[in-house]
């Protein structure tokens, strides 16, 4: 009995037994303000992105949009809608995205995919029967770009 207890104690003391890895990881987090939404759509948009330390090329994140109004030149691109009094407003939207960076997660070219859902209001000035129509849409999109920092290097939160 004493030998087995001593053997068990030696195994327990001299081996590393972990329920989880206790080494701190350096996961990078960033918050990005979308410049297109306030300038073109007169609304609000932002992204939260994170790059796990284990992955040198993948970035994952979430995006939100709120109170954005679709410009008339976008609505009028369809000849059927041109100058017909249609208005489209994005009340709120939420998306998930993933990106693959060819060099690393802080610079260079990248590709990705985004899955997005949004609640929109559609109105028409010329049709009294169409006061307000609220609908939800879902979409997916492919992303491609080149990450560059105008004001120096990035910083982590």
C-alpha positions in Angstrom: 0.0 0.0 0.0 2.8 2.4 0.9 4.6 1.7 -2.3 1.6 2.4 -4.5 0.8 5.6 -2.6 4.4 6.8 -3.0 4.5 5.8 -6.7 1.2 7.8 -7.2 2.6 10.8 -5.4 5.8 10.8 -7.4 3.9 10.5 -10.7 1.6 13.4 -9.7 4.4 15.7 -8.5 6.8 15.0 -11.4 4.5 15.2 -14.4 2.6 18.1 -15.8 -1.1 17.4 -15.6 -3.2 20.3 -16.9 -7.0 20.4 -17.3 -6.4 23.4 -19.6 -3.5 25.3 -21.1 -2.6 28.0 -18.6 -0.1 29.8 -20.9 -1.5 33.2 -21.8 -2.3 33.6 -25.5 -1.8 36.8 -27.5 -5.2 37.1 -29.3 -5.4 40.4 -31.1 -8.7 42.4 -30.9 -9.7 45.4 -32.9 -12.7 47.8 -33.3 -13.2 49.3 -36.7 -15.5 52.2 -37.6 -17.0 51.7 -41.0 -16.4 55.0 -43.0 -18.8 54.2 -45.8 -22.0 53.9 -43.7 -21.9 57.5 -42.2 -20.6 59.1 -45.4 -22.9 57.4 -48.0 -25.8 56.0 -46.0 -25.9 58.6 -43.2 -26.0 55.9 -40.5 -23.7 54.0 -38.2 -21.5 51.0 -38.8 -18.7 49.2 -36.9 -16.8 45.9 -36.8 -15.3 44.0 -33.9 -12.5 41.7 -35.2 -10.2 39.2 -33.4 -7.3 37.2 -34.6 -6.5 34.1 -32.5 -2.9 33.7 -31.5 -2.9 30.1 -32.8 -3.7 31.3 -36.3 -1.3 33.6 -38.2 -3.6 34.1 -41.1 -7.3 34.0 -40.0 -9.4 36.9 -38.6 -13.0 36.5 -37.4 -15.5 39.2 -36.4 -18.9 40.7 -36.1 -20.3 43.8 -37.8 -23.3 46.0 -37.0 -25.1 48.7 -39.0 -27.9 51.0 -37.8 -30.1 53.9 -39.0 -28.7 53.8 -42.6 -30.7 55.3 -45.5 -30.1 54.0 -49.0 -29.3 56.9 -51.4 -31.7 57.5 -54.3 -28.9 56.9 -56.9 -28.7 53.3 -55.6 -32.5 52.8 -55.7 -32.7 54.4 -59.2 -30.2 51.9 -60.7 -33.2 49.7 -61.5 -35.1 51.4 -64.3 -38.4 50.1 -62.8 -37.8 52.1 -59.6 -36.2 55.2 -61.2 -37.9 58.4 -59.8 -40.8 56.4 -58.5 -40.5 57.7 -54.9 -39.1 54.6 -53.2 -37.1 55.0 -49.9 -35.2 52.2 -48.2 -33.9 52.5 -44.6 -31.8 49.9 -42.8 -33.1 50.0 -39.2 -30.5 47.5 -37.9 -28.2 44.8 -39.3 -25.8 42.2 -37.9 -23.2 40.1 -39.6 -20.5 37.6 -39.0 -17.3 37.5 -41.1 -14.1 35.6 -41.5 -11.0 36.6 -43.4 -7.9 34.9 -44.6 -4.8 37.1 -44.8 -2.0 36.0 -47.1 0.9 37.6 -45.4 -0.2 38.0 -41.8 -3.2 39.4 -39.9 -1.8 42.9 -39.6 -0.9 43.8 -43.3 -1.3 42.8 -46.9 -4.0 41.3 -49.1 -6.9 39.3 -47.7 -10.1 37.5 -48.8 -13.1 36.4 -46.8 -16.8 35.9 -46.5 -19.6 37.7 -44.6 -23.0 36.5 -43.6 -25.4 39.3 -42.8 -29.0 39.9 -41.8 -30.8 43.3 -41.7 -34.2 44.7 -40.9 -35.3 47.3 -43.5 -38.2 49.7 -44.0 -39.5 50.3 -47.5 -41.8 53.3 -48.2 -43.1 55.0 -51.3 -44.2 58.7 -51.6 -46.5 58.1 -54.6 -48.4 55.1 -53.3 -50.7 56.0 -50.4 -51.4 52.3 -49.8 -47.7 51.6 -49.2 -47.1 53.5 -46.0 -44.4 51.4 -44.5 -43.3 47.9 -45.1 -40.8 46.3 -42.7 -38.9 43.2 -43.9 -35.8 41.2 -43.0 -33.2 40.1 -45.5 -30.3 37.8 -45.3 -27.3 37.9 -47.6 -23.7 36.6 -48.0 -20.9 38.4 -49.6 -17.3 37.8 -50.6 -14.6 40.1 -49.3 -11.3 41.1 -50.8 -8.9 43.8 -49.8 -5.6 45.1 -48.8 -4.9 46.1 -45.2 -2.8 49.2 -44.8 -2.5 51.6 -41.8 -2.5 55.3 -42.8 -1.6 56.6 -39.3 1.2 54.2 -38.5 1.0 50.6 -37.3 -2.1 49.0 -35.7 -2.6 48.7 -32.0 -4.2 46.0 -29.9 -6.8 46.5 -27.3 
